[in-house]
């Protein structure tokens, strides 16, 4: 355990579980139409053939079922990893702590997220098929492995995303040292809020930080998201279905060029910016109700 961490400082993991779950469900249900549009833009058959603007809530049962445990698993792991790795808040290594904690959170959360995502994305591009029918078909044709197709590509997408989003989110928030009462941090936004209010950011400001961090991270990681979508939607037995991210990226590059690699970037950026606002704001707001 890192120096300076004590049992008294240990976060309440029950609160993290509840706050993370509430945040996850809020985001996935509110922003589901944008996610459907993004998935159809990235699908190999094209936006119109995948359904266009019709049936934009196709696959929502899968998202609803997976949202709470997925987000809860992420934040429990994130908070626990931060607790284990915690250093002096003024240390230049603090962003590294957040990066490692976020990466650990994604690896664990993807164990729940990927099966839900596979079913959801296939339903989004085949609106005529029900969620349960798609789930049953995957199990019958590919077994449990089929539900975890794209696990590696999802982790490879989520870790770089979290390496950008969470350290940025944490650094944008004003960190107040509870022992000395001094405000610490270096970003301009953080300094501005420090001068104007003299205390840690509230839930709305945390949400704004989350929106900015999420939008930036979304743009940077869009090619990885395209590869993940192609892998999950590929026909069983095909080269792309094997889960090779580089092969998927090369295939998109050869057929569609740079525009294909950034297909769906605008709805993805909009969804994740709004999602960051709702997700991280709801997380902080829910936690604040217990402290």
TORKOL-4160 file (C-alpha; in steps of 0.2 Angstrom, whole numbers, padded with zeros to 4 digits, m for minus):
291
<pt num="1" X="0000" Y="0000" Z="0000"/>
<pt num="2" X="0007" Y="0017" Z="m0004"/>
<pt num="3" X="0014" Y="0028" Z="0009"/>
<pt num="4" X="0001" Y="0039" Z="0017"/>
<pt num="5" X="m0014" Y="0029" Z="0014"/>
<pt num="6" X="m0023" Y="0022" Z="0029"/>
<pt num="7" X="m0039" Y="0012" Z="0032"/>
<pt num="8" X="m0047" Y="0028" Z="0038"/>
<pt num="9" X="m0044" Y="0035" Z="0021"/>
<pt num="10" X="m0051" Y="0020" Z="0012"/>
<pt num="11" X="m0066" Y="0024" Z="0000"/>
<pt num="12" X="m0083" Y="0017" Z="0003"/>
<pt num="13" X="m0084" Y="0004" Z="m0011"/>
<pt num="14" X="m0103" Y="0002" Z="m0008"/>
<pt num="15" X="m0105" Y="0020" Z="m0013"/>
<pt num="16" X="m0093" Y="0019" Z="m0028"/>
<pt num="17" X="m0103" Y="0004" Z="m0034"/>
<pt num="18" X="m0120" Y="0013" Z="m0032"/>
<pt num="19" X="m0114" Y="0029" Z="m0039"/>
<pt num="20" X="m0105" Y="0021" Z="m0054"/>
<pt num="21" X="m0120" Y="0010" Z="m0058"/>
<pt num="22" X="m0132" Y="0025" Z="m0057"/>
<pt num="23" X="m0120" Y="0035" Z="m0068"/>
<pt num="24" X="m0119" Y="0021" Z="m0081"/>
<pt num="25" X="m0137" Y="0018" Z="m0083"/>
<pt num="26" X="m0141" Y="0037" Z="m0085"/>
<pt num="27" X="m0128" Y="0039" Z="m0099"/>
<pt num="28" X="m0133" Y="0023" Z="m0109"/>
<pt num="29" X="m0151" Y="0026" Z="m0109"/>
<pt num="30" X="m0151" Y="0044" Z="m0112"/>
<pt num="31" X="m0138" Y="0044" Z="m0126"/>
<pt num="32" X="m0143" Y="0027" Z="m0134"/>
<pt num="33" X="m0150" Y="0035" Z="m0150"/>
<pt num="34" X="m0133" Y="0043" Z="m0153"/>
<pt num="35" X="m0124" Y="0027" Z="m0150"/>
<pt num="36" X="m0135" Y="0018" Z="m0163"/>
<pt num="37" X="m0131" Y="0031" Z="m0176"/>
<pt num="38" X="m0113" Y="0030" Z="m0173"/>
<pt num="39" X="m0113" Y="0011" Z="m0174"/>
<pt num="40" X="m0123" Y="0011" Z="m0190"/>
<pt num="41" X="m0111" Y="0024" Z="m0198"/>
<pt num="42" X="m0096" Y="0012" Z="m0193"/>
<pt num="43" X="m0105" Y="m0004" Z="m0199"/>
<pt num="44" X="m0098" Y="m0012" Z="m0215"/>
<pt num="45" X="m0115" Y="m0012" Z="m0224"/>
<pt num="46" X="m0116" Y="0007" Z="m0222"/>
<pt num="47" X="m0128" Y="0019" Z="m0213"/>
<pt num="48" X="m0144" Y="0016" Z="m0223"/>
<pt num="49" X="m0142" Y="m0002" Z="m0225"/>
<pt num="50" X="m0139" Y="m0004" Z="m0206"/>
<pt num="51" X="m0156" Y="0004" Z="m0203"/>
<pt num="52" X="m0153" Y="0023" Z="m0205"/>
<pt num="53" X="m0163" Y="0033" Z="m0192"/>
<pt num="54" X="m0176" Y="0019" Z="m0190"/>
<pt num="55" X="m0177" Y="0009" Z="m0174"/>
<pt num="56" X="m0164" Y="0019" Z="m0165"/>
<pt num="57" X="m0168" Y="0010" Z="m0149"/>
<pt num="58" X="m0165" Y="m0007" Z="m0156"/>
<pt num="59" X="m0153" Y="m0016" Z="m0143"/>
<pt num="60" X="m0158" Y="m0005" Z="m0128"/>
<pt num="61" X="m0163" Y="m0020" Z="m0117"/>
<pt num="62" X="m0145" Y="m0026" Z="m0118"/>
<pt num="63" X="m0138" Y="m0009" Z="m0114"/>
<pt num="64" X="m0150" Y="m0008" Z="m0099"/>
<pt num="65" X="m0145" Y="m0024" Z="m0092"/>
<pt num="66" X="m0126" Y="m0022" Z="m0094"/>
<pt num="67" X="m0125" Y="m0003" Z="m0089"/>
<pt num="68" X="m0126" Y="m0004" Z="m0070"/>
<pt num="69" X="m0114" Y="m0019" Z="m0067"/>
<pt num="70" X="m0102" Y="m0013" Z="m0080"/>
<pt num="71" X="m0101" Y="0005" Z="m0073"/>
<pt num="72" X="m0101" Y="m0001" Z="m0055"/>
<pt num="73" X="m0087" Y="m0013" Z="m0059"/>
<pt num="74" X="m0076" Y="0001" Z="m0067"/>
<pt num="75" X="m0078" Y="0013" Z="m0052"/>
<pt num="76" X="m0075" Y="0000" Z="m0038"/>
<pt num="77" X="m0059" Y="m0005" Z="m0047"/>
<pt num="78" X="m0054" Y="0013" Z="m0051"/>
<pt num="79" X="m0057" Y="0019" Z="m0033"/>
<pt num="80" X="m0048" Y="0004" Z="m0025"/>
<pt num="81" X="m0033" Y="0005" Z="m0037"/>
<pt num="82" X="m0032" Y="0024" Z="m0033"/>
<pt num="83" X="m0032" Y="0019" Z="m0015"/>
<pt num="84" X="m0019" Y="0006" Z="m0016"/>
<pt num="85" X="m0008" Y="0017" Z="m0027"/>
<pt num="86" X="m0011" Y="0034" Z="m0019"/>
<pt num="87" X="0003" Y="0046" Z="m0017"/>
<pt num="88" X="0005" Y="0064" Z="m0011"/>
<pt num="89" X="m0008" Y="0074" Z="m0021"/>
<pt num="90" X="0005" Y="0087" Z="m0025"/>
<pt num="91" X="0016" Y="0073" Z="m0033"/>
<pt num="92" X="0019" Y="0074" Z="m0052"/>
<pt num="93" X="0015" Y="0055" Z="m0052"/>
<pt num="94" X="m0003" Y="0058" Z="m0048"/>
<pt num="95" X="m0008" Y="0057" Z="m0066"/>
<pt num="96" X="0001" Y="0040" Z="m0068"/>
<pt num="97" X="m0009" Y="0034" Z="m0053"/>
<pt num="98" X="m0025" Y="0039" Z="m0062"/>
<pt num="99" X="m0020" Y="0031" Z="m0078"/>
<pt num="100" X="m0016" Y="0015" Z="m0069"/>
<pt num="101" X="m0032" Y="0015" Z="m0060"/>
<pt num="102" X="m0042" Y="0019" Z="m0075"/>
<pt num="103" X="m0034" Y="0005" Z="m0085"/>
<pt num="104" X="m0037" Y="m0008" Z="m0071"/>
<pt num="105" X="m0055" Y="m0002" Z="m0071"/>
<pt num="106" X="m0057" Y="m0004" Z="m0089"/>
<pt num="107" X="m0050" Y="m0022" Z="m0090"/>
<pt num="108" X="m0062" Y="m0028" Z="m0076"/>
<pt num="109" X="m0077" Y="m0018" Z="m0083"/>
<pt num="110" X="m0075" Y="m0025" Z="m0100"/>
<pt num="111" X="m0078" Y="m0043" Z="m0094"/>
<pt num="112" X="m0096" Y="m0036" Z="m0092"/>
<pt num="113" X="m0097" Y="m0023" Z="m0105"/>
<pt num="114" X="m0091" Y="m0034" Z="m0120"/>
<pt num="115" X="m0105" Y="m0047" Z="m0120"/>
<pt num="116" X="m0118" Y="m0033" Z="m0118"/>
<pt num="117" X="m0110" Y="m0023" Z="m0132"/>
<pt num="118" X="m0109" Y="m0037" Z="m0144"/>
<pt num="119" X="m0128" Y="m0041" Z="m0142"/>
<pt num="120" X="m0132" Y="m0022" Z="m0143"/>
<pt num="121" X="m0122" Y="m0018" Z="m0158"/>
<pt num="122" X="m0129" Y="m0033" Z="m0168"/>
<pt num="123" X="m0147" Y="m0027" Z="m0163"/>
<pt num="124" X="m0143" Y="m0010" Z="m0168"/>
<pt num="125" X="m0139" Y="m0015" Z="m0186"/>
<pt num="126" X="m0152" Y="m0028" Z="m0187"/>
<pt num="127" X="m0167" Y="m0019" Z="m0179"/>
<pt num="128" X="m0179" Y="m0033" Z="m0185"/>
<pt num="129" X="m0171" Y="m0046" Z="m0174"/>
<pt num="130" X="m0175" Y="m0045" Z="m0155"/>
<pt num="131" X="m0161" Y="m0044" Z="m0142"/>
<pt num="132" X="m0165" Y="m0061" Z="m0134"/>
<pt num="133" X="m0165" Y="m0069" Z="m0152"/>
<pt num="134" X="m0148" Y="m0061" Z="m0156"/>
<pt num="135" X="m0141" Y="m0067" Z="m0139"/>
<pt num="136" X="m0147" Y="m0085" Z="m0142"/>
<pt num="137" X="m0140" Y="m0085" Z="m0159"/>
<pt num="138" X="m0123" Y="m0080" Z="m0153"/>
<pt num="139" X="m0123" Y="m0094" Z="m0140"/>
<pt num="140" X="m0129" Y="m0107" Z="m0152"/>
<pt num="141" X="m0117" Y="m0103" Z="m0166"/>
<pt num="142" X="m0102" Y="m0097" Z="m0157"/>
<pt num="143" X="m0104" Y="m0101" Z="m0139"/>
<pt num="144" X="m0097" Y="m0090" Z="m0125"/>
<pt num="145" X="m0082" Y="m0085" Z="m0135"/>
<pt num="146" X="m0095" Y="m0076" Z="m0147"/>
<pt num="147" X="m0100" Y="m0065" Z="m0133"/>
<pt num="148" X="m0082" Y="m0060" Z="m0130"/>
<pt num="149" X="m0078" Y="m0057" Z="m0148"/>
<pt num="150" X="m0070" Y="m0040" Z="m0148"/>
<pt num="151" X="m0064" Y="m0041" Z="m0130"/>
<pt num="152" X="m0046" Y="m0037" Z="m0134"/>
<pt num="153" X="m0051" Y="m0023" Z="m0146"/>
<pt num="154" X="m0063" Y="m0015" Z="m0133"/>
<pt num="155" X="m0049" Y="m0015" Z="m0120"/>
<pt num="156" X="m0037" Y="m0008" Z="m0133"/>
<pt num="157" X="m0050" Y="0006" Z="m0136"/>
<pt num="158" X="m0055" Y="0009" Z="m0118"/>
<pt num="159" X="m0037" Y="0010" Z="m0110"/>
<pt num="160" X="m0031" Y="0024" Z="m0122"/>
<pt num="161" X="m0047" Y="0033" Z="m0120"/>
<pt num="162" X="m0046" Y="0032" Z="m0101"/>
<pt num="163" X="m0028" Y="0037" Z="m0101"/>
<pt num="164" X="m0033" Y="0053" Z="m0108"/>
<pt num="165" X="m0050" Y="0056" Z="m0100"/>
<pt num="166" X="m0048" Y="0051" Z="m0082"/>
<pt num="167" X="m0031" Y="0060" Z="m0078"/>
<pt num="168" X="m0038" Y="0075" Z="m0088"/>
<pt num="169" X="m0055" Y="0075" Z="m0078"/>
<pt num="170" X="m0046" Y="0073" Z="m0061"/>
<pt num="171" X="m0033" Y="0087" Z="m0065"/>
<pt num="172" X="m0047" Y="0099" Z="m0071"/>
<pt num="173" X="m0056" Y="0097" Z="m0054"/>
<pt num="174" X="m0050" Y="0107" Z="m0040"/>
<pt num="175" X="m0041" Y="0096" Z="m0027"/>
<pt num="176" X="m0042" Y="0102" Z="m0010"/>
<pt num="177" X="m0030" Y="0095" Z="0003"/>
<pt num="178" X="m0040" Y="0091" Z="0018"/>
<pt num="179" X="m0026" Y="0092" Z="0030"/>
<pt num="180" X="m0018" Y="0109" Z="0025"/>
<pt num="181" X="m0034" Y="0117" Z="0017"/>
<pt num="182" X="m0023" Y="0122" Z="0002"/>
<pt num="183" X="m0029" Y="0121" Z="m0016"/>
<pt num="184" X="m0018" Y="0111" Z="m0027"/>
<pt num="185" X="m0017" Y="0109" Z="m0046"/>
<pt num="186" X="m0011" Y="0118" Z="m0062"/>
<pt num="187" X="m0024" Y="0119" Z="m0075"/>
<pt num="188" X="m0031" Y="0136" Z="m0080"/>
<pt num="189" X="m0049" Y="0131" Z="m0077"/>
<pt num="190" X="m0044" Y="0124" Z="m0061"/>
<pt num="191" X="m0035" Y="0140" Z="m0056"/>
<pt num="192" X="m0050" Y="0150" Z="m0061"/>
<pt num="193" X="m0062" Y="0140" Z="m0051"/>
<pt num="194" X="m0050" Y="0140" Z="m0036"/>
<pt num="195" X="m0049" Y="0159" Z="m0036"/>
<pt num="196" X="m0068" Y="0162" Z="m0038"/>
<pt num="197" X="m0074" Y="0149" Z="m0026"/>
<pt num="198" X="m0060" Y="0143" Z="m0015"/>
<pt num="199" X="m0066" Y="0125" Z="m0014"/>
<pt num="200" X="m0067" Y="0109" Z="m0023"/>
<pt num="201" X="m0078" Y="0109" Z="m0039"/>
<pt num="202" X="m0096" Y="0104" Z="m0037"/>
<pt num="203" X="m0105" Y="0091" Z="m0047"/>
<pt num="204" X="m0110" Y="0102" Z="m0061"/>
<pt num="205" X="m0092" Y="0108" Z="m0063"/>
<pt num="206" X="m0086" Y="0090" Z="m0062"/>
<pt num="207" X="m0098" Y="0086" Z="m0076"/>
<pt num="208" X="m0091" Y="0100" Z="m0087"/>
<pt num="209" X="m0074" Y="0093" Z="m0084"/>
<pt num="210" X="m0080" Y="0076" Z="m0089"/>
<pt num="211" X="m0088" Y="0083" Z="m0105"/>
<pt num="212" X="m0072" Y="0091" Z="m0111"/>
<pt num="213" X="m0061" Y="0077" Z="m0106"/>
<pt num="214" X="m0073" Y="0064" Z="m0114"/>
<pt num="215" X="m0075" Y="0073" Z="m0130"/>
<pt num="216" X="m0056" Y="0075" Z="m0133"/>
<pt num="217" X="m0053" Y="0057" Z="m0129"/>
<pt num="218" X="m0067" Y="0052" Z="m0140"/>
<pt num="219" X="m0059" Y="0060" Z="m0156"/>
<pt num="220" X="m0042" Y="0053" Z="m0153"/>
<pt num="221" X="m0048" Y="0035" Z="m0150"/>
<pt num="222" X="m0061" Y="0034" Z="m0164"/>
<pt num="223" X="m0051" Y="0023" Z="m0176"/>
<pt num="224" X="m0050" Y="0010" Z="m0162"/>
<pt num="225" X="m0069" Y="0011" Z="m0160"/>
<pt num="226" X="m0071" Y="0008" Z="m0178"/>
<pt num="227" X="m0060" Y="m0007" Z="m0177"/>
<pt num="228" X="m0070" Y="m0014" Z="m0162"/>
<pt num="229" X="m0087" Y="m0011" Z="m0171"/>
<pt num="230" X="m0081" Y="m0020" Z="m0186"/>
<pt num="231" X="m0074" Y="m0035" Z="m0176"/>
<pt num="232" X="m0090" Y="m0037" Z="m0167"/>
<pt num="233" X="m0101" Y="m0036" Z="m0182"/>
<pt num="234" X="m0090" Y="m0047" Z="m0193"/>
<pt num="235" X="m0097" Y="m0064" Z="m0199"/>
<pt num="236" X="m0091" Y="m0078" Z="m0189"/>
<pt num="237" X="m0075" Y="m0086" Z="m0196"/>
<pt num="238" X="m0070" Y="m0071" Z="m0206"/>
<pt num="239" X="m0053" Y="m0064" Z="m0204"/>
<pt num="240" X="m0059" Y="m0048" Z="m0195"/>
<pt num="241" X="m0069" Y="m0059" Z="m0183"/>
<pt num="242" X="m0053" Y="m0066" Z="m0177"/>
<pt num="243" X="m0051" Y="m0050" Z="m0167"/>
<pt num="244" X="m0035" Y="m0043" Z="m0175"/>
<pt num="245" X="m0036" Y="m0025" Z="m0172"/>
<pt num="246" X="m0022" Y="m0020" Z="m0185"/>
<pt num="247" X="m0031" Y="m0031" Z="m0198"/>
<pt num="248" X="m0047" Y="m0022" Z="m0195"/>
<pt num="249" X="m0039" Y="m0005" Z="m0196"/>
<pt num="250" X="m0030" Y="m0010" Z="m0212"/>
<pt num="251" X="m0046" Y="m0016" Z="m0220"/>
<pt num="252" X="m0055" Y="0000" Z="m0216"/>
<pt num="253" X="m0040" Y="0010" Z="m0223"/>
<pt num="254" X="m0039" Y="0001" Z="m0239"/>
<pt num="255" X="m0058" Y="0002" Z="m0243"/>
<pt num="256" X="m0062" Y="0019" Z="m0236"/>
<pt num="257" X="m0047" Y="0028" Z="m0231"/>
<pt num="258" X="m0045" Y="0041" Z="m0217"/>
<pt num="259" X="m0064" Y="0045" Z="m0218"/>
<pt num="260" X="m0068" Y="0026" Z="m0214"/>
<pt num="261" X="m0056" Y="0026" Z="m0199"/>
<pt num="262" X="m0065" Y="0041" Z="m0192"/>
<pt num="263" X="m0083" Y="0036" Z="m0197"/>
<pt num="264" X="m0095" Y="0041" Z="m0184"/>
<pt num="265" X="m0083" Y="0053" Z="m0175"/>
<pt num="266" X="m0095" Y="0067" Z="m0173"/>
<pt num="267" X="m0110" Y="0057" Z="m0165"/>
<pt num="268" X="m0096" Y="0048" Z="m0155"/>
<pt num="269" X="m0089" Y="0064" Z="m0149"/>
<pt num="270" X="m0106" Y="0072" Z="m0145"/>
<pt num="271" X="m0112" Y="0056" Z="m0136"/>
<pt num="272" X="m0096" Y="0054" Z="m0126"/>
<pt num="273" X="m0095" Y="0073" Z="m0122"/>
<pt num="274" X="m0113" Y="0073" Z="m0116"/>
<pt num="275" X="m0110" Y="0056" Z="m0108"/>
<pt num="276" X="m0095" Y="0062" Z="m0099"/>
<pt num="277" X="m0105" Y="0077" Z="m0092"/>
<pt num="278" X="m0119" Y="0065" Z="m0087"/>
<pt num="279" X="m0108" Y="0050" Z="m0081"/>
<pt num="280" X="m0095" Y="0059" Z="m0071"/>
<pt num="281" X="m0107" Y="0072" Z="m0065"/>
<pt num="282" X="m0120" Y="0059" Z="m0059"/>
<pt num="283" X="m0106" Y="0049" Z="m0051"/>
<pt num="284" X="m0100" Y="0064" Z="m0041"/>
<pt num="285" X="m0118" Y="0069" Z="m0037"/>
<pt num="286" X="m0123" Y="0052" Z="m0031"/>
<pt num="287" X="m0107" Y="0051" Z="m0020"/>
<pt num="288" X="m0110" Y="0068" Z="m0013"/>
<pt num="289" X="m0127" Y="0062" Z="m0006"/>
<pt num="290" X="m0117" Y="0050" Z="0005"/>
<pt num="291" X="m0104" Y="0062" Z="0011"/>
